């Protein structure tokens, strides 16, 4: 019994509890990421602030001048104020599209957090080729030497010396490289950021051009707001600039969108004449280029002109659409919209509007 009591009294001690798992302290995020994010936010807010200041300054200037001219008749000031608001909205929507595209590009690639060589690799296919000429101009000892190297290039094509300015249409890269050399911005803006921000800024020009064209055709800037918002919301179907920055379309489309707005001045006959002349020139130039390239067609021409991507649709396209019951509603809708567009265009072309000026 004594032995039994001794066993009961001398129970083994329980093992000590395991210490809590000590998580390693979280390392702070990359300081460069915070730096670049704060820099981007600073640029965005500074751009918006400058736009608002310019708009308010113009509004005050126009307001005071109109008061002096019309002897305080507010009914004469209202159209000018309304027009100033329309112009300010167009600039704001353009900046919004520019910032939106730049943010998409940053979030997709973490562009500000990767190395310089990784940034250059992010330019896909021929985009990297175009950017390489911009970089070559910046690395040249002088502007003259850089231009000479581009005109007498023997590296792009094997066993050939070609003029890259004519062959590749790289006048934009040359202009940007010269501008970057001249402007005092090398201390706080890297060359690659100067390149992509310029392309993104052209998207603001694109949106403003669409806005002004809708304003001119409708007579109110509210239609311009609708057109600009539609362009921004339908980004997938309107642009691919956020991942194909260097393509030639991103340089040309903003200026192409400005042309319809420039054709609205003058009478009906003058407008129709300029429109027909421009259409004939475009069609004639297209036909000439196609004839020449097909006559002397080689691998380089097919590659640079992307002929396969712009080939004709198959002959059975309409038949296949008709089999899915989509063709007839589509044709009915498009026909009605074209009829309305023609009626509104003829009505607006027959009147002269000077509400923008």
C-alpha positions in Angstrom: 0.0 0.0 0.0 2.8 2.3 0.9 4.4 1.6 -2.5 1.1 2.3 -4.2 0.7 5.6 -2.4 4.2 6.5 -3.4 3.4 5.9 -7.0 0.3 8.0 -6.8 2.0 10.8 -5.2 5.0 10.8 -7.5 3.3 11.5 -10.8 5.5 12.6 -13.7 5.6 16.2 -14.5 3.8 17.2 -17.7 6.0 18.4 -20.4 6.2 22.2 -20.8 3.9 23.7 -23.3 5.5 24.5 -26.7 6.4 28.1 -27.1 4.3 30.1 -29.5 5.5 30.2 -33.1 7.4 33.4 -33.6 6.7 34.8 -37.0 9.5 36.7 -38.5 9.0 40.4 -38.6 7.5 41.7 -41.8 10.0 43.3 -43.9 8.9 46.7 -45.2 7.9 46.9 -48.8 10.3 48.0 -51.3 11.0 51.7 -50.8 11.2 52.2 -54.5 7.6 51.1 -54.9 6.4 53.7 -52.4 8.6 56.3 -54.0 7.3 55.6 -57.5 3.7 55.4 -56.3 4.0 58.7 -54.4 5.7 60.2 -57.5 2.9 59.0 -59.7 0.2 60.4 -57.4 2.0 63.6 -57.2 2.2 63.9 -61.0 -1.5 63.1 -61.3 -2.7 65.6 -58.7 -0.3 68.2 -60.0 -1.7 67.8 -63.5 -5.3 68.0 -62.3 -4.4 71.1 -60.2 -2.7 72.9 -63.1 -5.7 72.1 -65.4 -8.2 73.5 -62.9 -6.1 76.6 -62.3 -5.8 77.2 -66.1 -9.6 76.7 -66.5 -10.4 79.1 -63.7 -7.9 81.7 -64.9 -9.4 81.6 -68.5 -12.9 81.7 -67.0 -12.1 84.8 -64.9 -10.4 86.5 -67.9 -13.3 85.9 -70.2 -15.8 86.9 -67.5 -14.1 90.3 -66.8 -13.7 91.0 -70.6 -17.3 90.2 -71.2 -18.5 92.4 -68.4 -16.5 95.3 -69.8 -17.8 94.7 -73.3 -21.5 94.1 -72.7 -21.9 96.5 -69.8 -22.9 93.8 -67.2 -25.5 92.0 -69.4 -25.4 88.5 -67.9 -27.4 87.1 -70.9 -24.4 87.7 -73.1 -22.0 86.2 -70.6 -23.8 82.9 -70.3 -22.8 81.4 -73.7 -19.1 82.2 -73.0 -19.3 80.7 -69.5 -21.0 77.6 -70.9 -18.3 77.3 -73.6 -15.5 77.7 -71.0 -17.0 75.0 -68.9 -17.2 72.7 -72.0 -13.5 73.3 -72.8 -12.6 72.6 -69.1 -14.5 69.4 -69.2 -12.8 68.3 -72.4 -9.4 68.8 -70.8 -10.4 67.0 -67.6 -11.7 64.0 -69.6 -8.5 63.9 -71.6 -6.4 63.9 -68.5 -8.6 61.2 -66.9 -8.1 58.9 -69.9 -4.3 59.6 -69.8 -4.1 58.7 -66.1 -6.3 55.7 -66.5 -4.2 54.2 -69.3 -1.0 54.9 -67.4 -2.4 53.2 -64.3 -3.4 50.2 -66.2 0.1 49.9 -67.6 1.6 50.3 -64.2 -0.7 47.7 -62.5 -0.2 45.2 -65.3 3.6 45.2 -65.4 4.7 46.8 -62.1 6.6 49.1 -64.3 8.1 51.2 -61.6 9.3 48.2 -59.6 11.2 46.3 -62.2 14.7 46.8 -63.5 15.6 48.9 -66.5 16.3 45.9 -68.7 13.0 44.4 -67.7 11.2 47.6 -68.6 12.8 47.4 -72.1 11.9 43.8 -72.4 8.2 44.7 -71.7 8.1 46.3 -75.1 6.6 43.5 -77.2 7.4 42.5 -80.8 8.1 45.5 -83.0 7.5 47.9 -80.1 10.9 47.0 -78.8 12.4 47.7 -82.2 11.0 51.2 -82.3 12.1 51.9 -78.8 15.7 50.7 -79.6 16.0 53.5 -82.2 15.0 56.1 -79.6 17.6 54.7 -77.2 20.2 54.6 -80.0 19.6 58.3 -80.6 20.0 59.1 -76.9 23.2 57.1 -76.6 24.8 58.7 -79.7 27.6 61.2 -79.0 25.7 63.9 -80.8 22.4 64.4 -82.6 24.1 64.6 -85.9 25.9 61.4 -85.4 22.7 59.7 -84.3 20.9 60.8 -87.4 23.7 59.6 -89.6 23.7 56.2 -88.0 19.9 55.9 -88.6 20.2 57.0 -92.2 23.0 54.5 -92.9 21.9 51.6 -90.8 23.4 48.1 -91.5 22.2 46.3 -88.4 18.5 46.0 -88.8 18.5 44.0 -92.0 21.2 41.4 -92.9 23.6 42.5 -95.6 21.7 45.7 -96.3 22.3 49.4 -95.5 18.9 51.1 -95.2 17.5 54.5 -94.3 15.5 53.8 -91.1 13.8 57.2 -91.2 12.1 56.2 -94.4 11.8 52.5 -94.0 10.5 52.3 -90.4 8.8 55.7 -90.0 10.7 56.6 -86.8 10.4 60.3 -87.0 8.6 60.3 -83.7 11.4 58.6 -81.9 13.9 61.0 -83.4 11.8 64.0 -82.3 11.4 62.7 -78.8 15.1 61.9 -78.4 16.1 65.4 -79.5 13.4 66.9 -77.2 14.8 64.9 -74.3 18.3 66.1 -75.0 17.2 69.8 -75.2 14.8 70.0 -72.2 16.3 70.1 -68.7 14.5 67.0 -67.4 17.2 64.4 -67.3 17.7 64.9 -63.6 14.2 63.8 -62.5 12.7 61.9 -65.5 14.2 58.8 -67.0 14.2 58.4 -70.9 11.8 55.5 -70.9 9.3 57.4 -68.7 9.5 60.4 -71.0 8.8 58.0 -73.9 5.7 56.3 -72.5 4.3 59.4 -70.9 4.4 61.1 -74.2 2.4 58.3 -75.8 -0.1 58.3 -73.0 -0.5 62.1 -73.3 -1.5 61.6 -76.9 -4.5 59.6 -75.6 -5.6 62.7 -73.9 -5.4 64.5 -77.3 -7.4 61.6 -78.8 -10.2 61.9 -76.2 -10.3 65.7 -76.6 -10.6 65.3 -80.4 -13.5 62.9 -80.1 -15.1 65.3 -77.6 -14.8 68.3 -79.9 -16.1 66.4 -82.9 -19.2 65.3 -81.1 -19.6 68.9 -79.8 -19.4 70.4 -83.3 -21.8 67.9 -84.8 -24.5 68.2 -82.0 -24.2 71.8 -80.9 -23.7 71.0 -77.2 -20.7 69.8 -75.2 -22.9 67.3 -73.4 -22.7 65.2 -76.5 -18.9 65.5 -76.3 -19.1 64.2 -72.7 -21.1 61.2 -73.9 -18.7 60.4 -76.7 -15.6 60.8 -74.5 -17.0 58.7 -71.7 -18.0 56.0 -74.3 -14.4 56.0 -75.6 -13.0 55.6 -72.1 -15.4 52.9 -71.0 -15.0 50.9 -74.2 -11.2 51.0 -74.0 -10.9 47.3 -75.0 -12.5 48.0 -78.3 -10.9 51.4 -79.0 -7.3 51.2 -78.0 -4.5 48.9 -77.0 -2.0 51.5 -76.0 -1.4 50.2 -72.5 0.5 47.1 -73.8 1.6 48.2 -77.3 3.0 51.6 -76.5 5.4 52.1 -79.5 3.0 51.0 -82.3 2.6 53.6 -85.1 -1.2 53.7 -84.5 -0.8 55.2 -81.1 1.0 58.1 -82.7 -1.3 58.7 -85.6 -4.8 58.0 -84.3 -5.0 61.2 -82.1 -4.2 63.4 -85.1 -6.5 61.4 -87.3 -9.3 62.0 -84.9 -8.6 65.8 -85.0 -9.3 65.9 -88.8 -13.1 65.7 -88.6 -13.3 68.6 -86.3 -11.2 70.7 -88.7 -13.6 70.1 -91.5 -16.6 71.8 -89.9 -15.8 75.4 -90.8 -17.4 77.1 -93.9 -20.5 76.4 -95.9 -22.1 73.2 -97.0 -20.4 73.0 -100.4 -17.0 73.9 -99.0 -17.3 71.2 -96.3 -18.5 68.5 -98.7 -15.8 69.5 -101.1 -13.0 69.1 -98.6 -14.6 65.9 -97.3 -14.7 64.4 -100.8 -11.2 65.6 -101.6 -9.8 64.0 -98.4 -11.6 60.8 -99.1 -10.3 60.6 -102.6 -6.8 61.3 -101.5 -6.9 58.6 -98.8 -8.4 56.0 -101.2 -6.0 56.9 -104.0 -3.0 56.7 -101.7 -4.2 53.4 -100.3 -4.7 51.9 -103.7 -1.3 53.0 -104.9 0.5 51.6 -101.8 -1.3 48.3 -102.2 -0.5 48.1 -105.9 3.2 48.9 -105.4 3.6 46.5 -102.4 1.9 43.6 -104.3 3.9 44.3 -107.4 7.2 44.2 -105.6 6.1 42.0 -102.7 8.7 40.3 -100.5 9.0 39.1 -97.0 9.9 42.5 -95.6 6.9 44.2 -97.1 4.5 41.6 -95.8 6.0 41.8 -92.4 6.1 45.6 -92.0 2.6 46.2 -93.6 0.9 43.3 -91.6 -1.0 42.2 -94.7 -2.3 39.0 -93.1 -3.8 40.9 -90.3 -5.7 43.2 -92.7 -6.8 40.5 -95.1 -10.4 40.3 -96.5 -13.1 38.4 -94.6 -14.0 34.9 -95.7 -16.7 34.8 -98.4 -19.1 32.8 -96.1 -19.0 35.3 -93.3 -22.5 36.7 -93.9 -23.9 33.2 -94.5 -22.5 32.0 -91.2 -23.9 35.0 -89.4 -27.3 34.5 -91.0 -27.3 30.9 -89.7 -27.1 32.2 -86.1 -30.0 34.7 -86.5 -27.6 37.6 -85.8 -27.2 39.0 -89.3 -30.7 40.4 -89.8 -31.0 42.3 -86.5 -27.5 43.5 -87.0 -28.2 44.8 -90.5 -31.5 46.4 -89.4 -29.8 48.2 -86.5 -26.9 49.4 -88.6 -29.1 50.5 -91.4 -31.2 52.6 -89.0 -28.2 54.2 -87.4 -26.6 55.0 -90.7 -29.9 56.7 -91.9 -30.1 58.8 -88.7 -26.4 59.6 -89.0 -26.8 60.8 -92.6 -29.8 62.9 -91.8 -28.1 64.6 -88.8 -24.8 65.1 -90.7 -26.6 66.8 -93.7 -28.6 69.0 -91.3 -25.5 70.1 -89.4 -23.4 70.5 -92.5 -26.0 72.9 -93.9 -25.6 75.3 -91.0 -22.5 77.2 -89.8 -21.7 77.0 -86.1 -19.3 79.3 -84.4 -20.2 78.3 -80.8 -16.6 77.2 -80.1 -15.0 80.4 -81.0 
